[in-house]
Amino acid sequence: MTKKRVIYITGLLGLLGSILVGLGEFLLHYSPQLIGHEANYAFFQFVPKKNLIYGHFLAVIGTPLYFLGYFHIYKMLKDKENKWAAIVFGLGVLAFAVGGFWITSRAFLGTIVHLNSQIAPNIYQEILNNYTLISESLVQGLRIIILLLSVFYILAILQYNTHYDKWMALFNPILLLISIFAIYFLLPIIGQYLAPIAMNVVHFIVFGLSLMQLNKNYPS
């Protein structure tokens, strides 16, 4: 199997991961009542229990494919002396290891929200507070990692010869993520479908463009 074939397959698997995890997160998080019910994770009470189960397993199955997707990006960035490519790969693996830990908690949290009427209010609030501290803090860490990753991704493209055109630096994960949340606030009628799966939309765009750049710029 040629090097280009390996890079192509890992890129496709990364793209598939973004689709599977995106579908899973959409099932886990979306309902028409999402907007206005963010406090205390109340939106989960409108998510059907079967969606929590299906969404959980789709997301868990898809998450490891992100590691292969970042191997694809590493090979697209790699040049003889591109010192940033390995850092992007390492941060990508770290980001989705953290994201994987977080996603496995969501169906369980949704189940707790569904059972809130059967739990004493003070205990229920303590459970939610502990969840916010233990699991939701991972999201903040994930965003910091994605910010750092994006900085090195931009440096790798702009400072070295890669298999990307220079304009690919604009399509970095943190800028795309900010754009999606801007859509959520400016056009909530559209953003409500994108925000629950924002990180997956970001990487669907990144992997998709990367595969197009592979076909265009990687020697046969």
C-alpha positions as CSV (number, residue, x, y, z in Angstrom):
1,M,0.0,0.0,0.0
2,T,1.4,3.4,-1.0
3,K,2.0,6.2,1.5
4,K,-0.6,8.3,-0.3
5,R,-3.1,5.5,0.1
6,V,-2.4,5.2,3.8
7,I,-2.9,9.0,4.3
8,Y,-6.1,8.9,2.2
9,I,-7.6,6.0,4.3
10,T,-6.7,7.6,7.6
11,G,-8.2,10.8,6.4
12,L,-11.4,9.0,5.4
13,L,-11.6,7.3,8.8
14,G,-11.1,10.7,10.5
15,L,-14.0,12.0,8.4
16,L,-16.1,9.0,9.4
17,G,-15.3,9.6,13.0
18,S,-16.5,13.2,12.8
19,I,-19.8,11.9,11.3
20,L,-20.3,9.1,13.8
21,V,-19.5,11.2,16.9
22,G,-21.5,14.1,15.4
23,L,-24.6,11.9,15.0
24,G,-24.0,10.5,18.5
25,E,-23.7,13.9,20.1
26,F,-26.7,15.1,18.2
27,L,-28.8,12.3,19.6
28,L,-27.4,12.9,23.1
29,H,-27.9,16.7,23.2
30,Y,-30.5,18.0,20.7
31,S,-34.1,18.6,21.2
32,P,-36.4,21.4,20.0
33,Q,-36.4,22.7,23.6
34,L,-32.6,23.0,23.7
35,I,-32.6,26.9,23.6
36,G,-33.7,28.2,27.0
37,H,-33.1,25.0,29.0
38,E,-29.3,25.0,29.3
39,A,-29.2,25.7,33.0
40,N,-28.6,22.6,35.2
41,Y,-28.6,20.5,32.0
42,A,-32.4,20.7,31.9
43,F,-32.4,20.1,28.1
44,F,-31.7,16.4,28.8
45,Q,-35.2,16.0,30.1
46,F,-36.5,16.5,26.5
47,V,-34.0,14.0,25.0
48,P,-35.7,10.6,24.6
49,K,-34.0,7.8,26.6
50,K,-33.4,5.7,23.5
51,N,-31.5,8.6,22.0
52,L,-29.2,8.7,25.0
53,I,-28.4,5.0,24.4
54,Y,-27.9,5.2,20.7
55,G,-26.0,8.4,20.8
56,H,-23.7,7.1,23.5
57,F,-22.6,4.1,21.5
58,L,-22.3,6.0,18.2
59,A,-20.0,8.5,19.9
60,V,-17.9,5.9,21.7
61,I,-17.4,3.9,18.5
62,G,-16.5,7.0,16.5
63,T,-14.1,8.8,18.9
64,P,-11.0,6.5,18.3
65,L,-11.2,7.3,14.6
66,Y,-10.2,10.9,15.4
67,F,-6.8,9.6,16.4
68,L,-6.4,8.2,12.8
69,G,-7.7,11.5,11.5
70,Y,-4.9,13.4,13.3
71,F,-2.3,10.9,11.9
72,H,-3.6,11.9,8.5
73,I,-3.2,15.6,9.4
74,Y,0.3,14.9,10.7
75,K,1.4,13.3,7.5
76,M,-0.1,16.2,5.5
77,L,1.8,18.7,7.6
78,K,5.0,16.7,7.8
79,D,8.1,17.9,6.0
80,K,11.7,17.1,6.6
81,E,12.0,19.8,9.2
82,N,8.5,20.6,10.2
83,K,8.9,20.5,14.0
84,W,5.2,21.6,14.6
85,A,3.6,18.6,12.8
86,A,4.3,16.1,15.7
87,I,3.0,18.6,18.2
88,V,-0.2,19.0,16.3
89,F,-0.6,15.2,16.2
90,G,0.2,14.8,19.9
91,L,-2.3,17.6,20.9
92,G,-4.9,16.1,18.6
93,V,-4.6,12.7,20.3
94,L,-4.7,14.4,23.7
95,A,-7.8,16.5,22.7
96,F,-9.8,13.5,21.7
97,A,-8.7,11.3,24.6
98,V,-10.1,14.1,26.9
99,G,-13.1,14.4,24.7
100,G,-13.7,10.7,24.8
101,F,-13.7,10.7,28.6
102,W,-16.2,13.5,28.5
103,I,-18.6,12.0,25.9
104,T,-18.9,8.7,27.9
105,S,-20.4,10.7,30.8
106,R,-23.3,12.3,28.9
107,A,-25.8,9.5,28.6
108,F,-25.4,8.8,32.3
109,L,-26.0,12.5,33.1
110,G,-29.0,12.5,30.8
111,T,-30.4,9.5,32.8
112,I,-29.9,11.4,36.1
113,V,-31.8,14.4,34.7
114,H,-34.6,12.1,33.6
115,L,-34.8,10.8,37.2
116,N,-34.7,14.2,38.9
117,S,-38.2,13.9,40.2
118,Q,-37.2,10.8,42.1
119,I,-34.2,12.4,43.8
120,A,-34.3,14.8,46.7
121,P,-33.6,18.3,45.4
122,N,-30.6,19.0,47.5
123,I,-29.0,15.6,46.5
124,Y,-29.9,16.2,42.9
125,Q,-28.2,19.6,42.9
126,E,-25.1,18.2,44.6
127,I,-24.9,15.5,41.9
128,L,-25.1,18.1,39.2
129,N,-22.5,20.3,40.9
130,N,-20.1,17.4,41.2
131,Y,-20.6,16.5,37.6
132,T,-19.8,20.1,36.5
133,L,-16.6,20.0,38.5
134,I,-15.5,16.5,37.5
135,S,-16.7,16.2,33.9
136,E,-17.7,19.5,32.5
137,S,-14.2,20.9,33.4
138,L,-12.9,18.5,30.7
139,V,-14.6,20.6,28.1
140,Q,-12.7,23.7,29.1
141,G,-9.5,21.7,29.0
142,L,-10.4,20.4,25.6
143,R,-11.0,23.9,24.3
144,I,-7.6,25.0,25.6
145,I,-5.9,22.1,23.9
146,I,-7.7,22.9,20.6
147,L,-6.5,26.5,20.9
148,L,-2.9,25.4,21.3
149,L,-3.3,22.8,18.5
150,S,-4.6,25.5,16.2
151,V,-1.7,27.8,16.9
152,F,0.8,25.0,16.0
153,Y,-1.3,24.0,13.0
154,I,-1.1,27.5,11.7
155,L,2.6,27.7,12.3
156,A,3.2,24.4,10.6
157,I,1.4,25.5,7.4
158,L,2.8,29.1,7.3
159,Q,6.4,28.4,8.2
160,Y,7.1,25.2,6.3
161,N,6.3,23.4,3.1
162,T,3.4,21.1,3.6
163,H,0.9,19.3,1.4
164,Y,-1.6,22.1,2.2
165,D,-2.1,25.4,0.4
166,K,-1.3,28.3,2.7
167,W,-5.0,29.3,2.9
168,M,-5.6,26.1,4.9
169,A,-4.2,28.0,7.9
170,L,-7.5,29.9,8.0
171,F,-9.4,26.6,8.4
172,N,-8.0,25.9,11.8
173,P,-10.1,24.2,14.5
174,I,-10.4,27.1,16.9
175,L,-11.4,29.7,14.3
176,L,-14.0,27.3,12.9
177,L,-15.3,26.5,16.5
178,I,-15.7,30.2,17.2
179,S,-17.5,30.7,13.9
180,I,-20.0,27.9,14.8
181,F,-20.8,29.5,18.2
182,A,-21.2,32.9,16.5
183,I,-23.8,31.3,14.2
184,Y,-25.5,29.9,17.3
185,F,-25.9,33.4,18.8
186,L,-26.5,35.3,15.6
187,L,-28.7,32.8,13.9
188,P,-30.0,30.4,16.5
189,I,-32.5,28.9,14.1
190,I,-29.5,27.4,12.3
191,G,-27.0,27.4,15.1
192,Q,-29.2,25.2,17.4
193,Y,-28.4,22.3,15.1
194,L,-24.7,23.0,14.9
195,A,-23.8,24.0,18.4
196,P,-24.5,20.6,20.1
197,I,-22.0,18.9,17.7
198,A,-19.7,21.9,17.1
199,M,-16.4,20.1,17.5
200,N,-17.5,17.4,15.0
201,V,-18.7,20.0,12.5
202,V,-15.3,21.6,12.8
203,H,-13.4,18.4,12.1
204,F,-15.8,17.3,9.3
205,I,-14.7,20.6,7.6
206,V,-11.0,20.1,8.4
207,F,-10.8,16.5,7.3
208,G,-12.9,17.1,4.2
209,L,-10.7,20.0,3.0
210,S,-7.6,18.0,3.9
211,L,-8.7,15.1,1.7
212,M,-9.2,17.5,-1.2
213,Q,-5.8,19.0,-0.6
214,L,-4.3,15.5,-0.6
215,N,-5.8,14.8,-4.0
216,K,-4.5,18.1,-5.3
217,N,-1.1,18.4,-3.7
218,Y,0.3,15.0,-2.7
219,P,2.5,13.4,-5.3
220,S,1.2,10.1,-6.7
